[in-house]
Amino acid sequence: MDFSLLWKEISTTVDQALDAFLPHTDEQLPKIHEAMRYSVFAGGKRIRPLLLVLAHNLFSSRWARCVPVACALELIHTYSLIHDDLPAMDDDDYRRGKLTAHKLYGEAMAILSGDALLTLAFALLSGEERFENEFYLAYKLEVPPEVKLQVIGEIAAAAGVKGMIAGQVLDLEMEGQIPDLATLENINKRKTGSLILAAVQSGARLAGATNAQIQLLGNYASLLGRGFQIVDDLLDVEGNEEKMGKKKGMDIKRNKATIVSLYGLAKAKELRDKLYKDAINALSLFEDDAEALRNLTRFVFYRDY
Ligand code: GRG
């Protein structure tokens, strides 16, 4: 199948499932429900769900069972962006061309909607019974309980204080300082890389991959995570403002150290190109089965938004 059609199919299914799992605005507490929905449907690229499904598809084509996990990853990602945009963190007014959650709903509601998305993600992963709706039944996470528990644990660790939160804390603590490359790579690995790694490894695990195969894919995902962040840094200098839905130059304005500010544009691009080649090589074992994942890898490394 053509890659863009496959992307569309996966993201449409994930969006329909998210719509089914998120509380509706006509239920109690309409304001927070509206805020949660606003951020989840604000135009994200759905890269993490896509990674999960494509890693799964290397071993099995029954990707329907990935849907609850794909939704959980997107909910966690969305929560992290809502909190990252808050005045206490990056203090951004716009994301994806739209007002950020706290600008529209106020700071307290934005914090709570992020908290609610994070907890909803784990309710969804656990298969809590109120999700016995049409979507949950169609896309049930039918894997052995020990696999399910392992996936939940890995995603929790990736989002937690040794993963994404650690990265954010280290990032905040570095403000106004110039880190060396190893420090910066460590921040990026945790802040951006951990959820990407969890997406790829969970996808493989759900499909019944062996530990050795999951480890191998982990090498690929780590390279992808590093590349993802370098490209994010490059986009801040030369991305497409209209497509990104935000202004360039924010890292420079905030005096934020990035791979680009440390090494300059040319060296950052050299590193991106090297990581891209390494990531593609890391997939060679999977031959033709990894074609879709190669397409996504190319998009991540050379995207303009
Ligand atoms: C607040 C706990 C907490 C963590 C925040 C992820 C993060 C940590 C901060 C976001 C800062 C940032 C822009 C990091 C760069 C990598 C990244 C996550 C970019 C956005 O991801 P995309 O491009 O976003 O997948 P879309 O908009 O497509 O969903």
Boltz pocket constraint, residues with backbone or C-beta under 6 A from the ligand:
constraints:
  - pocket:
      binder: B
      contacts: [[A, 43], [A, 44], [A, 45], [A, 46], [A, 47], [A, 48], [A, 77], [A, 79], [A, 80], [A, 81], [A, 83], [A, 84], [A, 96], [A, 159], [A, 164], [A, 165], [A, 168], [A, 191], [A, 192], [A, 228], [A, 229], [A, 232], [A, 305]]
      max_distance: 6.0
